[in-house]
Amino acid sequence: MALSYKARRRWSLFLLVVWLPVYIVIAITVLALIGDLNKYLAIIVYAVLGVAWALPFKPLFQGIGKTEDGKKEVE
């Protein structure tokens, strides 16, 4: 079952306001527990984790900045 446009907007807002800060805290905590990484390896790990959180939610975010009929919203 596909989500409606309104539901996708609400879920995307929830993900950005609630899930993303929680994910950041979890990622930083896990990397801190791992200990000293090479600084270049740590940068790569942070970059991968910074992109990885959004990949499962890509279909949810697609088209959010547009109206239901696919046209761009007017500000």
Backbone as CSV, one residue per row, in Angstrom:
resi,resn,N_x,N_y,N_z,CA_x,CA_y,CA_z,C_x,C_y,C_z
1,MET,0.842,-1.175,0.000,0.000,0.000,0.000,0.890,1.241,0.000
2,ALA,0.671,2.105,-0.945,1.467,3.323,-1.056,0.934,4.383,-0.090
3,LEU,1.841,5.135,0.454,1.445,6.213,1.357,0.940,7.406,0.559
4,SER,-0.004,8.109,1.126,-0.484,9.323,0.473,0.591,10.402,0.585
5,TYR,0.413,11.428,-0.206,1.364,12.545,-0.197,1.445,13.168,1.196
6,LYS,0.290,13.359,1.826,0.249,13.967,3.161,0.967,13.082,4.192
7,ALA,0.755,11.780,4.096,1.418,10.856,5.026,2.931,10.850,4.809
8,ARG,3.357,10.874,3.542,4.797,10.930,3.261,5.418,12.192,3.822
9,ARG,4.726,13.334,3.707,5.250,14.587,4.270,5.381,14.498,5.779
10,ARG,4.394,13.925,6.433,4.444,13.800,7.898,5.557,12.856,8.333
11,TRP,5.691,11.709,7.653,6.745,10.771,7.996,8.126,11.359,7.738
12,SER,8.283,12.100,6.656,9.586,12.697,6.374,9.939,13.750,7.429
13,LEU,8.953,14.514,7.879,9.198,15.479,8.954,9.589,14.767,10.239
14,PHE,8.887,13.698,10.569,9.225,12.906,11.755,10.655,12.380,11.670
15,LEU,11.018,11.848,10.504,12.370,11.314,10.337,13.433,12.386,10.529
16,LEU,13.190,13.566,10.001,14.187,14.634,10.098,14.261,15.234,11.495
17,VAL,13.142,15.313,12.180,13.116,15.976,13.497,13.425,15.022,14.639
18,VAL,12.990,13.774,14.521,13.163,12.826,15.626,14.244,11.789,15.325
19,TRP,14.103,11.062,14.218,15.011,9.950,13.941,16.434,10.413,13.668
20,LEU,16.626,11.464,12.888,17.984,11.887,12.531,18.825,12.270,13.758
21,PRO,18.320,13.072,14.706,19.141,13.344,15.903,19.444,12.086,16.720
22,VAL,18.473,11.182,16.815,18.710,9.924,17.539,19.782,9.106,16.829
23,TYR,19.707,9.027,15.518,20.695,8.292,14.728,22.089,8.897,14.900
24,ILE,22.176,10.213,14.922,23.478,10.877,15.099,24.085,10.506,16.444
25,VAL,23.284,10.539,17.493,23.780,10.190,18.830,24.229,8.731,18.857
26,ILE,23.454,7.850,18.245,23.834,6.432,18.203,25.135,6.238,17.436
27,ALA,25.263,6.886,16.286,26.473,6.729,15.467,27.706,7.246,16.201
28,ILE,27.597,8.393,16.832,28.737,8.956,17.563,29.099,8.081,18.751
29,THR,28.099,7.571,19.453,28.353,6.707,20.606,29.052,5.421,20.188
30,VAL,28.586,4.803,19.120,29.203,3.560,18.652,30.641,3.809,18.213
31,LEU,30.870,4.888,17.490,32.241,5.183,17.060,33.137,5.541,18.242
32,ALA,32.581,6.164,19.267,33.377,6.465,20.457,33.735,5.184,21.207
33,LEU,32.821,4.219,21.210,33.101,2.951,21.876,34.149,2.136,21.131
34,ILE,34.197,2.289,19.819,35.196,1.572,19.024,36.596,2.020,19.419
35,GLY,36.737,3.289,19.720,38.033,3.790,20.162,38.741,4.583,19.094
36,ASP,40.042,4.608,19.199,40.851,5.404,18.283,40.941,4.741,16.914
37,LEU,40.349,5.398,15.953,40.504,4.985,14.562,41.499,5.930,13.913
38,ASN,42.077,5.490,12.862,42.873,6.391,12.042,41.960,7.548,11.650
39,LYS,42.449,8.791,11.688,41.561,9.925,11.442,40.962,9.896,10.041
40,TYR,41.675,9.356,9.069,41.136,9.262,7.719,40.043,8.189,7.634
41,LEU,40.255,7.096,8.332,39.241,6.052,8.394,37.996,6.558,9.113
42,ALA,38.177,7.339,10.161,37.040,7.900,10.897,36.228,8.839,10.014
43,ILE,36.896,9.637,9.205,36.187,10.542,8.289,35.363,9.744,7.291
44,ILE,35.935,8.667,6.772,35.209,7.823,5.819,33.998,7.174,6.491
45,VAL,34.181,6.677,7.714,33.070,6.042,8.435,31.963,7.059,8.695
46,TYR,32.299,8.261,9.135,31.283,9.296,9.366,30.565,9.671,8.071
47,ALA,31.294,9.740,6.971,30.668,10.072,5.682,29.702,8.969,5.248
48,VAL,30.113,7.725,5.405,29.232,6.610,5.036,27.989,6.595,5.927
49,LEU,28.168,6.760,7.216,27.025,6.788,8.120,26.126,8.001,7.867
50,GLY,26.720,9.094,7.431,25.945,10.293,7.140,25.023,10.133,5.951
51,VAL,25.376,9.259,5.038,24.534,9.007,3.862,23.642,7.790,4.087
52,ALA,24.138,6.822,4.830,23.445,5.541,4.985,22.087,5.659,5.657
53,TRP,21.886,6.633,6.521,20.608,6.737,7.213,19.473,7.057,6.255
54,ALA,19.757,7.772,5.174,18.701,8.224,4.269,18.389,7.216,3.171
55,LEU,19.281,6.309,2.878,19.065,5.377,1.767,17.784,4.539,1.904
56,PRO,17.482,3.995,3.076,16.232,3.229,3.167,14.977,4.093,3.008
57,PHE,15.113,5.394,3.239,13.958,6.282,3.201,13.863,7.091,1.904
58,LYS,14.681,6.765,0.922,14.693,7.516,-0.325,13.313,7.589,-0.986
59,PRO,12.570,6.483,-1.092,11.238,6.588,-1.706,10.289,7.507,-0.930
60,LEU,10.482,7.570,0.374,9.636,8.427,1.195,9.904,9.907,0.912
61,PHE,11.159,10.259,0.690,11.527,11.654,0.476,11.306,12.136,-0.952
62,GLN,11.187,11.239,-1.907,11.042,11.652,-3.297,9.704,12.361,-3.503
63,GLY,9.764,13.541,-4.102,8.567,14.292,-4.428,7.968,15.074,-3.293
64,ILE,8.635,15.166,-2.151,8.073,15.872,-1.007,8.002,17.378,-1.266
65,GLY,8.916,17.930,-2.022,8.920,19.365,-2.293,7.969,19.779,-3.400
66,LYS,7.158,18.842,-3.851,6.223,19.131,-4.934,4.802,18.922,-4.433
67,THR,3.848,19.465,-5.157,2.450,19.255,-4.798,2.034,17.847,-5.215
68,GLU,0.826,17.460,-4.867,0.365,16.106,-5.163,0.317,15.814,-6.656
69,ASP,0.075,16.830,-7.469,0.003,16.597,-8.911,1.377,16.638,-9.574
70,GLY,2.456,16.795,-8.789,3.805,16.724,-9.334,4.431,18.058,-9.693
71,LYS,3.694,19.146,-9.532,4.254,20.457,-9.835,4.974,21.000,-8.629
72,LYS,5.959,21.869,-8.874,6.738,22.457,-7.794,5.876,23.433,-7.013
73,GLU,6.034,23.402,-5.657,5.266,24.309,-4.810,5.714,25.753,-5.013
74,VAL,4.775,26.661,-4.956,5.061,28.087,-5.063,5.181,28.638,-3.653
75,GLU,6.221,29.403,-3.413,6.450,29.946,-2.067,5.667,31.198,-1.834
